[in-house]
Amino acid sequence: MRLSALLCALLLLTPLTARADIVPTGTDRPAEWPTEGNGLAQTPPMGWNTWNKFACDVNEQLIRGAADAMVATGMKDAGYEYIVIDDCWHGERDADGFIQPDPVRFPSGMKALGDYIHSKGLKFGIYSDAGTKTCAGRPGSRGHEYQDAIQYARWGVDYLKYDWCSTGTQDQRASYLTMALALKATGRDIVFSLCEWGSSQPWLWATHIGNLWRTTGDIHDAWAGKFDYRIGLMDIVDLNAELAPFAGPGHWNDPDMLQIGNGGMITEEYRTHFSLWAMMAAPLMAGNDLANMTPEIHEILTNREVIAVDQDALGHAGGRTWKDGDKEVWSRPLVGGGRAVILLNRGETAQTISVDWETLGLPAATRMAVRDLWAHRDLPASRGSFSAQVPSHGVVMVTLKG
């Protein structure tokens, strides 16, 4: 088989597999580390992904419709930009080993689909896997990393979600580094999303490999609990509560995509979901049917005041600062010295929750302006503390500014 001239050139310039002796074993990065950050995703990526709602039921009509809906519903204006096709778009590899889309589901091809997405002012995302097969059994990228990266660049891909099924004894760091180098070698800006479910603590080693890394298994559309390989909202939150120090511009903790609007939780719980993702500086990747949102779901996903917290340029992820049973306080610093604060009630009845300034690292005597981000109104300025009645499974989310 004859490879393309571009592939041959890249193979001469870059090794196919990452050298084991330059893969870090913790937070230390050797001097010979071969790649720095790619400069992308300076704030957490925002977009939409097919998996949570449609799973393998994907085709080019669905994707074009999602792009249309992202614009028509105001999602694009609110900051969402990536349209990401998850698993099951794959066909077979051609005679030279280059991956092709499923010809029945995507008869116009991925280049045409990417061009359509770009024509809407949006960006195009795609999915693959570090193993021999994807999680749904389609061809993985193992042994074809450079070919796949070239193909994605040809198609105009702007974002790659890279999963971890059928990987056998592969090393996570070496495998993800190989694809990072392959993407870099194309010369195209492609956000790299690592999806190995937090199994090797990627927050300790992936800063210079990817732009975001999954910290947990898949999220289930439920308040709490374990469901096969999936876990509920509060279980995801607890696994991320201490990871804030590892996030920052260009590299983010990813507690998985949003389930908002898929029917497994009530509106109050979805509001909590969105608030906590913004507090954690998590990627905001919607996973619902964009063309058929209720007004309540649309209002959650397009709340620009909450989105502004997620996208705050300081890039300092928030975490849990206080807990007493079902009552919690979460906070994060913002540009200009303010704070975003969430009062979270995990209990079954409404409760009053209070936070004092010292818990937030603020001088006790400071008088702070208070803004309720869900009521969209200014509250009376406060000195020393703030209290509010919080509904069951709900939040009060405010900003404090001196």
C-alpha positions in Angstrom: 0.0 0.0 0.0 1.2 3.5 -0.8 0.7 6.2 1.9 0.1 9.8 1.0 3.0 12.1 0.6 1.8 14.1 3.6 1.7 11.0 5.8 5.2 9.9 4.7 6.6 13.3 5.6 5.1 13.3 9.0 6.3 9.8 9.7 9.8 10.9 8.9 9.6 13.8 11.3 7.9 12.3 14.3 7.9 8.8 15.9 4.8 6.7 15.8 4.8 6.0 19.5 5.8 8.0 22.5 9.1 7.0 24.2 8.4 5.5 27.5 11.5 7.2 29.0 9.9 10.7 28.5 6.5 9.9 29.9 6.1 11.5 33.3 5.2 9.5 36.4 3.6 12.3 38.3 3.5 16.1 38.3 7.2 16.5 37.3 7.8 17.1 33.6 11.2 16.2 32.2 13.3 18.7 30.3 13.0 16.7 27.1 9.2 16.7 27.2 8.4 16.9 23.5 5.3 19.1 23.4 4.0 22.1 25.2 0.3 23.1 25.4 -1.3 24.0 22.1 -2.5 27.4 23.3 -6.2 26.4 22.8 -9.1 26.3 25.2 -8.0 29.3 27.3 -11.5 29.1 28.8 -13.5 25.8 29.1 -14.8 24.6 25.8 -18.6 25.1 25.2 -20.6 23.1 22.7 -22.8 20.1 22.1 -22.2 16.4 21.8 -24.4 13.7 20.3 -23.9 10.9 22.9 -26.1 11.6 25.9 -29.2 12.0 23.9 -28.7 10.1 20.6 -25.9 7.6 21.4 -25.2 5.7 18.1 -28.3 7.1 16.3 -26.3 9.7 14.4 -26.3 10.9 10.8 -25.5 14.0 8.8 -29.1 15.3 9.0 -29.0 15.2 12.8 -25.7 17.0 12.9 -26.8 19.7 10.4 -30.0 20.1 12.4 -28.1 20.5 15.6 -25.9 23.2 14.0 -29.0 25.0 12.8 -30.6 24.8 16.2 -27.5 26.0 18.0 -27.7 29.2 16.0 -31.5 29.6 16.0 -32.0 29.0 19.7 -29.3 31.6 20.7 -27.0 28.9 22.1 -24.2 30.2 19.7 -24.7 33.8 20.9 -24.5 32.5 24.5 -21.0 31.1 23.8 -21.5 27.5 22.6 -19.4 26.8 19.5 -18.5 23.1 19.1 -20.7 20.5 17.3 -19.2 17.2 18.3 -20.1 13.8 16.7 -19.4 11.1 19.3 -19.1 7.4 18.7 -20.6 5.5 15.7 -19.9 7.8 12.8 -17.1 5.5 11.6 -17.1 3.4 8.5 -14.1 1.3 7.4 -10.5 2.2 6.5 -9.6 2.6 2.9 -6.8 0.7 1.1 -4.2 3.0 2.5 -5.5 2.8 6.1 -7.4 6.1 6.2 -10.6 6.1 8.2 -13.8 6.8 6.3 -17.2 7.8 7.6 -20.2 5.4 7.5 -21.4 5.9 3.9 -25.0 5.4 4.8 -25.2 7.7 7.7 -22.9 10.3 6.2 -23.2 10.1 2.4 -21.9 13.6 1.8 -18.7 12.9 3.7 -17.2 14.6 6.7 -15.5 17.4 4.8 -18.9 18.6 3.5 -20.4 18.3 7.0 -17.5 20.2 8.6 -17.9 22.9 5.9 -21.6 23.2 6.8 -20.9 23.5 10.5 -18.2 26.2 9.8 -20.6 28.1 7.5 -22.8 28.6 10.6 -19.9 30.2 12.5 -19.4 27.1 14.6 -16.6 24.5 15.0 -16.5 20.8 14.2 -15.7 18.1 16.7 -15.3 14.3 16.2 -14.6 11.2 18.3 -12.1 8.4 18.3 -10.5 6.0 20.7 -6.9 5.2 21.7 -7.5 1.4 21.4 -8.2 -0.9 18.5 -11.9 -0.3 18.6 -14.2 2.5 20.0 -16.5 1.8 22.9 -19.3 1.0 20.4 -17.0 -1.4 18.4 -16.0 0.9 15.5 -12.4 1.2 14.3 -10.1 2.8 16.9 -7.0 4.8 16.2 -4.4 2.5 17.7 -1.6 2.2 15.1 -3.3 4.8 12.9 -2.8 7.9 15.0 -1.0 10.0 12.4 -3.3 8.9 9.6 -6.3 9.7 11.6 -5.0 13.1 12.6 -4.3 13.9 9.0 -7.8 12.9 8.0 -9.4 15.0 10.7 -7.3 18.0 9.6 -8.4 17.4 6.0 -12.0 17.4 7.1 -11.6 20.6 9.0 -12.0 19.1 12.5 -11.5 21.6 15.4 -12.0 19.3 18.4 -11.2 15.6 19.1 -12.7 13.6 22.0 -10.4 10.5 22.5 -11.8 7.6 24.4 -10.2 4.6 26.2 -11.9 1.3 25.1 -10.2 -1.8 23.8 -6.8 -0.6 25.0 -5.5 -3.8 26.6 -2.1 -3.1 28.3 -1.6 0.3 26.7 -0.2 3.1 28.8 -2.5 6.0 29.1 0.2 8.7 29.1 2.1 7.2 26.1 -1.1 6.6 24.1 -2.5 10.1 24.6 0.9 11.7 24.0 1.1 9.9 20.6 -2.2 11.4 19.5 -1.3 14.8 20.8 1.9 14.7 18.7 -0.1 13.5 15.7 -2.5 16.4 16.0 0.3 18.9 16.5 2.1 17.6 13.4 -0.9 18.4 11.2 -0.5 22.1 11.8 -4.2 22.6 12.5 -5.6 23.9 15.8 -7.5 21.0 17.3 -8.7 21.0 20.9 -7.7 17.6 22.5 -10.2 16.1 24.9 -8.8 13.1 26.9 -11.5 10.6 27.9 -9.9 7.8 30.0 -12.4 8.3 32.8 -9.9 9.5 35.4 -8.5 6.0 35.8 -4.8 7.1 35.8 -5.3 10.5 37.4 -4.7 12.5 34.2 -4.8 15.8 36.2 -1.3 14.8 37.4 0.2 14.4 33.9 -2.0 15.6 31.1 -1.4 19.4 31.3 1.0 19.4 28.4 -0.8 16.7 26.4 -4.5 17.7 26.3 -6.8 20.6 26.8 -9.3 18.7 29.0 -9.4 15.3 30.7 -12.2 13.3 32.1 -12.1 12.9 35.8 -14.8 10.2 36.3 -16.8 7.5 34.6 -19.8 8.5 32.5 -22.5 10.7 34.0 -26.0 9.3 34.4 -29.1 11.5 34.1 -30.0 11.1 37.8 -29.4 13.0 41.0 -27.2 10.3 42.6 -26.4 6.6 42.5 -24.5 4.1 40.5 -25.9 2.7 37.2 -23.7 0.1 35.6 -20.6 2.1 34.5 -22.4 5.4 35.0 -22.8 7.5 38.1 -25.2 10.2 39.2 -24.8 13.9 39.4 -23.8 14.2 43.1 -21.3 11.3 42.7 -19.6 13.1 39.9 -19.5 16.3 42.0 -17.9 14.5 44.9 -15.2 13.0 42.8 -14.3 16.5 41.5 -14.5 18.5 44.7 -10.8 18.5 45.4 -9.4 18.8 41.9 -9.7 22.5 41.4 -5.9 23.2 41.7 -5.2 21.1 38.6 -7.3 23.2 36.2 -6.4 26.4 34.5 -6.3 28.2 31.1 -5.7 25.6 28.4 -6.2 22.5 30.7 -9.4 21.7 32.4 -10.9 19.0 34.6 -13.9 17.5 32.7 -16.6 15.9 34.9 -18.4 14.8 31.7 -21.0 16.3 29.4 -24.3 17.9 30.5 -27.4 15.8 30.9 -29.6 18.9 31.2 -32.9 18.4 29.4 -32.8 14.6 29.0 -35.6 13.9 31.4 -34.0 12.1 34.3 -33.9 15.0 36.7 -36.3 17.9 37.6 -35.6 21.5 36.6 -34.2 22.4 40.0 -31.7 19.6 39.8 -30.7 20.6 36.3 -30.1 24.2 37.5 -27.8 22.7 40.2 -26.0 20.7 37.5 -25.3 23.8 35.4 -24.3 25.9 38.4 -21.8 23.4 39.7 -20.2 22.8 36.3 -19.7 26.6 36.0 -18.3 26.7 39.5 -15.8 23.9 38.6 -14.7 25.7 35.4 -15.9 22.6 33.6 -16.4 22.3 29.8 -20.1 23.1 29.0 -21.0 20.4 26.5 -24.8 20.2 26.1 -26.1 16.7 25.4 -29.8 17.3 24.8 -32.0 17.6 21.8 -31.3 21.2 20.8 -34.2 21.5 18.4 -36.8 20.5 21.0 -35.9 22.3 24.3 -38.5 23.4 26.7 -38.3 27.0 27.8 -37.0 26.0 31.2 -34.1 24.0 29.7 -33.3 26.7 27.3 -33.2 29.2 30.1 -30.8 27.1 32.1 -28.4 26.4 29.2 -28.3 30.1 28.0 -28.0 31.8 31.5 -25.3 34.2 30.5 -24.5 35.2 34.1 -23.8 31.6 35.1 -21.9 31.0 31.8 -19.8 34.1 32.6 -18.6 32.4 35.8 -17.6 29.3 33.9 -15.8 31.4 31.3 -14.1 33.8 33.8 -10.7 34.7 32.3 -8.9 34.2 35.6 -9.4 30.5 35.0 -9.4 29.6 38.7 -11.7 26.6 39.1 -13.9 26.5 42.2 -14.3 23.9 44.9 -16.1 23.0 48.1 -15.1 25.3 50.9 -17.6 24.2 53.6 -19.9 21.3 54.4 -22.3 20.4 57.1 -24.4 17.3 56.3 -26.5 18.1 53.3 -25.5 21.8 53.3 -22.5 22.9 51.3 -20.7 26.1 50.2 -18.7 26.2 47.0 -16.7 29.2 45.8 -14.2 30.4 43.2 -12.3 33.7 42.7 -13.1 35.9 39.7 -11.3 38.5 37.7 -11.2 41.7 39.6 -11.2 40.2 43.1 -14.8 39.1 43.4 -16.1 35.6 44.2 -18.7 33.3 42.8 -20.5 31.4 45.5 -22.9 28.5 45.5 -25.0 27.5 48.5 -26.0 23.9 47.8 -28.7 21.9 49.5 -28.4 18.2 48.9 -31.3 17.5 51.3 -34.9 16.6 50.8 -36.3 19.8 52.3 -35.5 23.5 51.9 -32.8 24.8 54.3 -31.2 28.1 55.2 -27.5 28.1 54.4 -25.0 30.8 55.5 -21.4 31.6 54.6 -19.1 34.0 56.3 -16.5 36.0 54.5 -13.5 34.4 56.3 -14.6 31.0 54.8 -14.2 32.6 51.4 -10.9 34.2 52.2 -12.3 37.7 52.4 -11.8 40.3 55.2 -14.7 40.1 57.6 -15.4 43.8 57.5 -15.6 44.0 53.7 -18.9 45.2 52.3 -19.8 43.2 49.2 -22.4 43.8 46.4 -24.4 40.6 46.0 -25.9 39.5 42.6 -28.3 36.5 42.3 -27.4 34.8 39.0 -30.6 32.8 38.7 -33.0 35.5 39.8 -31.0 38.0 37.7 -31.3 40.7 40.3 -29.1 42.5 42.8 -29.6 41.6 46.4 -28.9 44.0 49.4 -25.2 44.5 49.9 -23.8 42.4 52.7 -20.9 42.7 55.3 -19.3 39.7 56.9 -21.7 37.0 55.7 -24.5 35.9 53.4 -27.5 33.7 54.0 -30.3 32.4 51.8 -33.1 29.8 51.8 -32.1 27.1 49.4 -34.7 24.6 47.9 -34.3 20.8 48.1 -31.6 19.6 45.6 -31.2 23.2 44.6 -28.7 26.1 44.8 -28.5 29.8 45.3 -25.7 31.1 43.1 -24.4 34.6 43.7 -21.4 36.8 42.9 -19.8 38.9 45.5 -18.0 42.1 44.5 -16.3 44.7 46.6 
